[in-house]
Amino acid sequence: MVKLYLLVYSNLFGDREFIKEILDNLPEVKKWRYDIPHCFYFSSEKTARELTNLFLEYKQSKEGRFFITEINRNFEGML
């Protein structure tokens, strides 16, 4: 089942272009987009833990941080 996720990341993890490169290179990520600085939305059939492990392979700094959470039916906003 395809799930929707929110990725939030720090500058120390990488810039927007670096994150785009990761998302483009992960076959586990179906589609992605961004509208807000330091945030991406994407779809995948993998769990948040599996996706986190994939992102950790790209981590270049001890200080860089990121967070991946599934977007479920309990949400509101204007995006």
MMTF fields as JSON, N, C-alpha, C and O atoms, coordinates in Angstrom:
{
  "mmtfVersion": "1.0.0",
  "mmtfProducer": "UNKNOWN",
  "numBonds": 315,
  "numAtoms": 316,
  "numGroups": 79,
  "numChains": 1,
  "numModels": 1,
  "chainsPerModel": [1],
  "groupsPerChain": [79],
  "chainIdList": ["A"],
  "bondAtomList": [4, 2, 8, 6, 12, 10, 16, 14, 20, 18, 24, 22, 28, 26, 32, 30, 36, 34, 40, 38, 44, 42, 48, 46, 52, 50, 56, 54, 60, 58, 64, 62, 68, 66, 72, 70, 76, 74, 80, 78, 84, 82, 88, 86, 92, 90, 96, 94, 100, 98, 104, 102, 108, 106, 112, 110, 116, 114, 120, 118, 124, 122, 128, 126, 132, 130, 136, 134, 140, 138, 144, 142, 148, 146, 152, 150, 156, 154, 160, 158, 164, 162, 168, 166, 172, 170, 176, 174, 180, 178, 184, 182, 188, 186, 192, 190, 196, 194, 200, 198, 204, 202, 208, 206, 212, 210, 216, 214, 220, 218, 224, 222, 228, 226, 232, 230, 236, 234, 240, 238, 244, 242, 248, 246, 252, 250, 256, 254, 260, 258, 264, 262, 268, 266, 272, 270, 276, 274, 280, 278, 284, 282, 288, 286, 292, 290, 296, 294, 300, 298, 304, 302, 308, 306, 312, 310],
  "bondOrderList": [1, 1, 1, 1, 1, 1, 1, 1, 1, 1, 1, 1, 1, 1, 1, 1, 1, 1, 1, 1, 1, 1, 1, 1, 1, 1, 1, 1, 1, 1, 1, 1, 1, 1, 1, 1, 1, 1, 1, 1, 1, 1, 1, 1, 1, 1, 1, 1, 1, 1, 1, 1, 1, 1, 1, 1, 1, 1, 1, 1, 1, 1, 1, 1, 1, 1, 1, 1, 1, 1, 1, 1, 1, 1, 1, 1, 1, 1],
  "groupList": [{"groupName": "MET", "atomNameList": ["N", "CA", "C", "O"], "elementList": ["N", "C", "C", "O"], "formalChargeList": [0, 0, 0, 0], "bondAtomList": [1, 0, 2, 1, 3, 2], "bondOrderList": [1, 1, 2], "singleLetterCode": "M", "chemCompType": "L-PEPTIDE LINKING"}, {"groupName": "VAL", "atomNameList": ["N", "CA", "C", "O"], "elementList": ["N", "C", "C", "O"], "formalChargeList": [0, 0, 0, 0], "bondAtomList": [1, 0, 2, 1, 3, 2], "bondOrderList": [1, 1, 2], "singleLetterCode": "V", "chemCompType": "L-PEPTIDE LINKING"}, {"groupName": "LYS", "atomNameList": ["N", "CA", "C", "O"], "elementList": ["N", "C", "C", "O"], "formalChargeList": [0, 0, 0, 0], "bondAtomList": [1, 0, 2, 1, 3, 2], "bondOrderList": [1, 1, 2], "singleLetterCode": "K", "chemCompType": "L-PEPTIDE LINKING"}, {"groupName": "LEU", "atomNameList": ["N", "CA", "C", "O"], "elementList": ["N", "C", "C", "O"], "formalChargeList": [0, 0, 0, 0], "bondAtomList": [1, 0, 2, 1, 3, 2], "bondOrderList": [1, 1, 2], "singleLetterCode": "L", "chemCompType": "L-PEPTIDE LINKING"}, {"groupName": "TYR", "atomNameList": ["N", "CA", "C", "O"], "elementList": ["N", "C", "C", "O"], "formalChargeList": [0, 0, 0, 0], "bondAtomList": [1, 0, 2, 1, 3, 2], "bondOrderList": [1, 1, 2], "singleLetterCode": "Y", "chemCompType": "L-PEPTIDE LINKING"}, {"groupName": "SER", "atomNameList": ["N", "CA", "C", "O"], "elementList": ["N", "C", "C", "O"], "formalChargeList": [0, 0, 0, 0], "bondAtomList": [1, 0, 2, 1, 3, 2], "bondOrderList": [1, 1, 2], "singleLetterCode": "S", "chemCompType": "L-PEPTIDE LINKING"}, {"groupName": "ASN", "atomNameList": ["N", "CA", "C", "O"], "elementList": ["N", "C", "C", "O"], "formalChargeList": [0, 0, 0, 0], "bondAtomList": [1, 0, 2, 1, 3, 2], "bondOrderList": [1, 1, 2], "singleLetterCode": "N", "chemCompType": "L-PEPTIDE LINKING"}, {"groupName": "PHE", "atomNameList": ["N", "CA", "C", "O"], "elementList": ["N", "C", "C", "O"], "formalChargeList": [0, 0, 0, 0], "bondAtomList": [1, 0, 2, 1, 3, 2], "bondOrderList": [1, 1, 2], "singleLetterCode": "F", "chemCompType": "L-PEPTIDE LINKING"}, {"groupName": "GLY", "atomNameList": ["N", "CA", "C", "O"], "elementList": ["N", "C", "C", "O"], "formalChargeList": [0, 0, 0, 0], "bondAtomList": [1, 0, 2, 1, 3, 2], "bondOrderList": [1, 1, 2], "singleLetterCode": "G", "chemCompType": "PEPTIDE LINKING"}, {"groupName": "ASP", "atomNameList": ["N", "CA", "C", "O"], "elementList": ["N", "C", "C", "O"], "formalChargeList": [0, 0, 0, 0], "bondAtomList": [1, 0, 2, 1, 3, 2], "bondOrderList": [1, 1, 2], "singleLetterCode": "D", "chemCompType": "L-PEPTIDE LINKING"}, {"groupName": "ARG", "atomNameList": ["N", "CA", "C", "O"], "elementList": ["N", "C", "C", "O"], "formalChargeList": [0, 0, 0, 0], "bondAtomList": [1, 0, 2, 1, 3, 2], "bondOrderList": [1, 1, 2], "singleLetterCode": "R", "chemCompType": "L-PEPTIDE LINKING"}, {"groupName": "GLU", "atomNameList": ["N", "CA", "C", "O"], "elementList": ["N", "C", "C", "O"], "formalChargeList": [0, 0, 0, 0], "bondAtomList": [1, 0, 2, 1, 3, 2], "bondOrderList": [1, 1, 2], "singleLetterCode": "E", "chemCompType": "L-PEPTIDE LINKING"}, {"groupName": "ILE", "atomNameList": ["N", "CA", "C", "O"], "elementList": ["N", "C", "C", "O"], "formalChargeList": [0, 0, 0, 0], "bondAtomList": [1, 0, 2, 1, 3, 2], "bondOrderList": [1, 1, 2], "singleLetterCode": "I", "chemCompType": "L-PEPTIDE LINKING"}, {"groupName": "PRO", "atomNameList": ["N", "CA", "C", "O"], "elementList": ["N", "C", "C", "O"], "formalChargeList": [0, 0, 0, 0], "bondAtomList": [1, 0, 2, 1, 3, 2], "bondOrderList": [1, 1, 2], "singleLetterCode": "P", "chemCompType": "L-PEPTIDE LINKING"}, {"groupName": "TRP", "atomNameList": ["N", "CA", "C", "O"], "elementList": ["N", "C", "C", "O"], "formalChargeList": [0, 0, 0, 0], "bondAtomList": [1, 0, 2, 1, 3, 2], "bondOrderList": [1, 1, 2], "singleLetterCode": "W", "chemCompType": "L-PEPTIDE LINKING"}, {"groupName": "HIS", "atomNameList": ["N", "CA", "C", "O"], "elementList": ["N", "C", "C", "O"], "formalChargeList": [0, 0, 0, 0], "bondAtomList": [1, 0, 2, 1, 3, 2], "bondOrderList": [1, 1, 2], "singleLetterCode": "H", "chemCompType": "L-PEPTIDE LINKING"}, {"groupName": "CYS", "atomNameList": ["N", "CA", "C", "O"], "elementList": ["N", "C", "C", "O"], "formalChargeList": [0, 0, 0, 0], "bondAtomList": [1, 0, 2, 1, 3, 2], "bondOrderList": [1, 1, 2], "singleLetterCode": "C", "chemCompType": "L-PEPTIDE LINKING"}, {"groupName": "THR", "atomNameList": ["N", "CA", "C", "O"], "elementList": ["N", "C", "C", "O"], "formalChargeList": [0, 0, 0, 0], "bondAtomList": [1, 0, 2, 1, 3, 2], "bondOrderList": [1, 1, 2], "singleLetterCode": "T", "chemCompType": "L-PEPTIDE LINKING"}, {"groupName": "ALA", "atomNameList": ["N", "CA", "C", "O"], "elementList": ["N", "C", "C", "O"], "formalChargeList": [0, 0, 0, 0], "bondAtomList": [1, 0, 2, 1, 3, 2], "bondOrderList": [1, 1, 2], "singleLetterCode": "A", "chemCompType": "L-PEPTIDE LINKING"}, {"groupName": "GLN", "atomNameList": ["N", "CA", "C", "O"], "elementList": ["N", "C", "C", "O"], "formalChargeList": [0, 0, 0, 0], "bondAtomList": [1, 0, 2, 1, 3, 2], "bondOrderList": [1, 1, 2], "singleLetterCode": "Q", "chemCompType": "L-PEPTIDE LINKING"}],
  "groupTypeList": [0, 1, 2, 3, 4, 3, 3, 1, 4, 5, 6, 3, 7, 8, 9, 10, 11, 7, 12, 2, 11, 12, 3, 9, 6, 3, 13, 11, 1, 2, 2, 14, 10, 4, 9, 12, 13, 15, 16, 7, 4, 7, 5, 5, 11, 2, 17, 18, 10, 11, 3, 17, 6, 3, 7, 3, 11, 4, 2, 19, 5, 2, 11, 8, 10, 7, 7, 12, 17, 11, 12, 6, 10, 6, 7, 11, 8, 0, 3],
  "groupIdList": [1, 2, 3, 4, 5, 6, 7, 8, 9, 10, 11, 12, 13, 14, 15, 16, 17, 18, 19, 20, 21, 22, 23, 24, 25, 26, 27, 28, 29, 30, 31, 32, 33, 34, 35, 36, 37, 38, 39, 40, 41, 42, 43, 44, 45, 46, 47, 48, 49, 50, 51, 52, 53, 54, 55, 56, 57, 58, 59, 60, 61, 62, 63, 64, 65, 66, 67, 68, 69, 70, 71, 72, 73, 74, 75, 76, 77, 78, 79],
  "secStructList": [7, 7, 3, 3, 3, 3, 3, 3, 3, 7, 6, 6, 6, 7, 7, 2, 2, 2, 2, 2, 2, 2, 2, 2, 2, 7, 6, 6, 3, 3, 3, 3, 3, 7, 7, 1, 6, 6, 3, 3, 3, 3, 3, 3, 1, 1, 7, 2, 2, 2, 2, 2, 2, 2, 2, 2, 6, 6, 7, 7, 7, 1, 1, 7, 7, 3, 3, 3, 3, 3, 3, 7, 1, 7, 7, 7, 7, 7, 7],
  "xCoordList": [0.832, 0.0, 0.883, 1.825, 0.586, 1.353, 0.909, -0.283, 1.887, 1.634, 2.266, 3.199, 1.745, 2.286, 3.138, 2.79, 4.261, 5.197, 5.577, 5.51, 5.977, 6.557, 7.989, 8.246, 8.92, 10.331, 10.683, 10.456, 11.236, 11.736, 13.219, 13.608, 14.051, 15.495, 16.187, 15.674, 17.356, 18.145, 19.114, 19.394, 19.613, 20.622, 21.864, 22.517, 22.192, 23.391, 23.248, 24.249, 22.016, 21.829, 22.083, 22.654, 21.655, 21.87, 20.923, 19.974, 21.186, 20.295, 19.208, 19.181, 18.325, 17.194, 17.646, 17.044, 18.687, 19.187, 19.694, 19.491, 20.353, 20.848, 19.678, 19.732, 18.628, 17.444, 16.752, 16.329, 16.635, 16.038, 16.809, 16.208, 18.13, 18.97, 18.711, 18.619, 18.597, 18.291, 16.954, 16.855, 15.931, 14.581, 14.538, 13.864, 15.246, 15.291, 16.005, 15.704, 16.948, 17.741, 17.192, 17.723, 16.142, 15.548, 14.354, 13.32, 14.47, 13.333, 12.14, 11.018, 12.381, 11.299, 10.381, 9.261, 10.852, 10.052, 9.339, 9.968, 8.005, 7.202, 7.15, 7.511, 6.7, 6.583, 6.961, 6.862, 7.393, 7.708, 7.448, 7.326, 7.367, 7.236, 7.632, 7.768, 7.815, 8.099, 7.396, 7.203, 7.017, 6.394, 6.905, 6.77, 7.487, 7.929, 9.422, 9.862, 10.205, 11.627, 11.837, 11.13, 12.801, 13.204, 12.145, 12.185, 11.201, 10.158, 9.916, 9.884, 9.751, 9.34, 8.19, 8.121, 7.287, 6.231, 6.551, 6.975, 6.353, 6.606, 5.771, 5.24, 5.659, 4.898, 5.833, 6.804, 5.508, 6.303, 5.492, 4.565, 5.845, 5.231, 6.017, 5.567, 7.17, 8.022, 7.533, 6.735, 8.026, 7.706, 8.625, 9.638, 8.271, 9.118, 10.488, 11.496, 10.547, 11.828, 12.695, 13.891, 12.086, 12.842, 13.368, 14.505, 12.531, 12.944, 14.058, 14.994, 13.949, 14.991, 16.325, 17.355, 16.308, 17.545, 18.135, 19.355, 17.286, 17.774, 18.394, 19.443, 17.752, 18.29, 19.599, 20.481, 19.735, 20.968, 22.177, 23.301, 21.959, 23.056, 23.64, 24.787, 22.858, 23.301, 23.841, 24.399, 23.675, 24.054, 25.545, 26.361, 25.904, 27.297, 27.888, 29.099, 27.041, 27.506, 26.88, 25.739, 27.637, 27.091, 25.995, 25.078, 26.088, 25.142, 23.852, 22.828, 23.871, 22.697, 21.545, 21.743, 20.358, 19.185, 18.054, 17.959, 17.2, 15.987, 14.936, 15.239, 13.694, 12.551, 11.604, 11.274, 11.164, 10.2, 8.981, 9.107, 7.807, 6.575, 5.499, 5.434, 4.668, 3.566, 2.46, 2.146, 1.887, 0.739, -0.503, -0.736, -1.288, -2.496, -3.731, -3.631, -4.874, -6.127, -6.383, -7.278, -5.623, -5.822, -4.865, -3.793, -5.255, -4.405, -5.277, -6.437, -4.707, -5.352, -4.287, -3.105, -4.671, -3.728, -4.204, -5.335, -3.331, -3.7, -2.753, -2.554, -2.151, -1.26, -1.98, -1.395],
  "yCoordList": [-1.179, 0.0, 1.251, 1.35, 2.17, 3.414, 4.353, 4.571, 4.9, 5.827, 7.176, 7.265, 8.212, 9.556, 9.909, 9.585, 10.578, 10.933, 12.401, 13.037, 12.917, 14.252, 14.077, 13.385, 14.703, 14.724, 16.15, 17.091, 16.302, 17.594, 17.404, 16.413, 18.33, 18.153, 19.463, 20.549, 19.342, 20.52, 20.881, 20.076, 22.103, 22.541, 21.667, 21.457, 21.163, 20.35, 18.978, 18.331, 18.531, 17.27, 17.469, 16.603, 18.618, 18.935, 20.02, 20.374, 20.539, 21.556, 20.893, 19.672, 21.71, 21.202, 20.343, 19.306, 20.765, 20.004, 18.625, 17.646, 18.548, 17.276, 16.336, 15.153, 16.857, 16.038, 15.589, 14.438, 16.487, 16.112, 14.976, 14.066, 15.019, 13.962, 12.621, 11.58, 12.662, 11.432, 10.863, 9.684, 11.703, 11.237, 10.706, 9.714, 11.354, 10.901, 9.56, 8.793, 9.274, 8.054, 6.875, 5.769, 7.091, 5.996, 5.421, 6.083, 4.21, 3.618, 3.366, 3.172, 3.37, 3.175, 4.389, 4.285, 5.539, 6.768, 6.888, 6.949, 6.921, 6.953, 8.361, 8.56, 9.323, 10.715, 11.607, 11.2, 12.826, 13.779, 15.204, 15.474, 16.106, 17.534, 18.327, 17.766, 19.618, 20.494, 21.827, 22.268, 22.458, 23.776, 24.676, 25.898, 24.065, 24.777, 24.499, 23.368, 25.5, 25.253, 24.119, 24.025, 23.277, 22.166, 21.079, 20.309, 21.0, 19.967, 19.402, 20.144, 18.11, 17.435, 16.511, 15.989, 16.303, 15.307, 14.249, 14.57, 12.993, 11.942, 10.713, 10.558, 9.846, 8.609, 7.412, 7.435, 6.359, 5.144, 4.009, 4.24, 2.802, 1.625, 1.168, 0.274, 1.758, 1.386, 2.036, 2.973, 1.52, 2.113, 3.303, 3.471, 4.115, 5.251, 4.761, 5.395, 3.656, 3.112, 2.68, 2.969, 1.989, 1.557, 2.761, 2.758, 3.783, 4.987, 5.723, 6.232, 5.773, 6.399, 5.699, 6.354, 4.388, 3.635, 3.936, 4.013, 4.106, 4.458, 5.854, 6.066, 6.811, 8.171, 8.215, 9.01, 7.373, 7.354, 6.978, 7.361, 6.236, 5.875, 7.105, 7.077, 8.182, 9.412, 10.45, 11.468, 10.192, 11.178, 11.468, 10.546, 12.764, 13.166, 13.815, 14.021, 14.138, 14.884, 14.298, 13.837, 14.32, 13.863, 14.799, 14.369, 16.069, 17.058, 17.105, 17.562, 16.656, 16.726, 15.9, 14.758, 16.461, 15.792, 15.788, 16.67, 14.765, 14.717, 13.909, 13.181, 14.049, 13.393, 12.961, 13.76, 11.716, 11.208, 10.721, 9.914, 11.203, 10.765, 10.529, 11.227, 9.545, 9.245, 10.28, 10.678, 10.702, 11.606, 10.721, 10.027, 10.754, 9.92, 10.784, 11.909, 10.272, 10.985, 12.166, 12.969, 12.288, 13.378, 14.528, 14.636, 15.38, 16.505, 17.66, 17.479, 18.831, 20.066, 20.963, 20.789, 21.899, 22.858, 23.392, 23.145, 24.126, 24.786, 24.453, 25.277, 23.248, 22.856, 21.94, 21.497],
  "zCoordList": [0.0, 0.0, 0.0, 0.786, -0.852, -0.94, 0.178, 0.391, 0.88, 1.985, 1.657, 0.859, 2.281, 2.105, 3.311, 4.446, 3.056, 4.113, 4.044, 2.992, 5.199, 5.314, 5.784, 6.769, 5.083, 5.455, 5.854, 5.094, 7.048, 7.534, 7.809, 8.428, 7.363, 7.482, 7.839, 7.566, 8.452, 8.824, 7.702, 6.814, 7.765, 6.788, 6.837, 5.814, 8.003, 8.146, 7.497, 7.191, 7.285, 6.564, 5.076, 4.413, 4.556, 3.15, 2.691, 3.391, 1.522, 0.97, 0.123, -0.032, -0.415, -1.188, -2.373, -2.653, -3.059, -4.208, -3.796, -4.514, -2.64, -2.128, -1.824, -2.157, -1.195, -0.872, -2.157, -2.264, -3.13, -4.415, -5.061, -5.632, -4.979, -5.546, -4.848, -5.499, -3.529, -2.791, -3.243, -3.584, -3.243, -3.608, -5.038, -5.315, -5.931, -7.326, -7.473, -8.387, -6.58, -6.686, -5.897, -5.995, -5.121, -4.352, -5.11, -5.21, -5.644, -6.354, -5.426, -5.894, -4.124, -3.155, -3.062, -2.561, -3.543, -3.534, -4.873, -5.93, -4.804, -6.041, -6.646, -7.806, -5.856, -6.294, -5.127, -3.969, -5.431, -4.372, -4.841, -6.036, -3.87, -4.152, -2.918, -1.831, -3.082, -1.958, -2.172, -3.305, -1.071, -1.098, 0.022, -0.038, 1.032, 2.234, 2.432, 2.225, 2.826, 3.079, 4.087, 5.091, 3.808, 4.681, 4.822, 5.782, 3.891, 3.934, 2.533, 1.551, 2.455, 1.231, 1.575, 2.688, 0.626, 0.737, -0.296, -1.406, 0.055, -0.926, -0.627, 0.473, -1.613, -1.453, -1.586, -2.342, -0.824, -0.843, -0.232, 0.544, -0.585, 0.025, 1.25, 1.968, 1.5, 2.624, 3.92, 3.896, 5.056, 6.352, 6.608, 5.93, 7.575, 7.944, 8.397, 8.087, 9.118, 9.57, 8.382, 8.342, 7.421, 6.239, 5.454, 4.982, 5.323, 4.604, 5.348, 4.733, 6.666, 7.471, 7.255, 7.095, 7.251, 7.02, 5.647, 5.501, 4.649, 3.312, 3.317, 2.709, 4.001, 4.069, 4.842, 4.519, 5.854, 6.634, 5.792, 6.116, 4.724, 3.83, 3.133, 2.686, 3.04, 2.376, 3.364, 2.955, 4.655, 5.662, 5.581, 5.549, 5.548, 5.382, 6.632, 6.711, 7.604, 8.77, 10.038, 10.019, 11.137, 12.419, 12.918, 13.618, 12.56, 13.046, 12.227, 12.737, 10.998, 10.136, 10.688, 11.105, 10.693, 11.233, 10.205, 9.351, 10.313, 9.498, 10.234, 11.178, 9.786, 10.414, 9.31, 8.433, 9.337, 8.362, 9.126, 10.048, 8.753, 9.4, 8.352, 7.34, 8.607, 7.69, 7.873, 8.995, 6.779, 6.802, 6.744, 5.755, 7.8, 7.828, 7.623, 7.134, 7.99, 7.726, 8.649, 8.384, 9.716, 10.67, 10.344, 10.939, 9.402, 9.006, 8.553, 8.184, 8.588, 8.134, 7.547, 7.841, 6.744, 6.189, 4.858, 4.44, 4.199, 2.949, 1.822, 0.93, 1.831, 0.748, -0.209, -1.197]
}
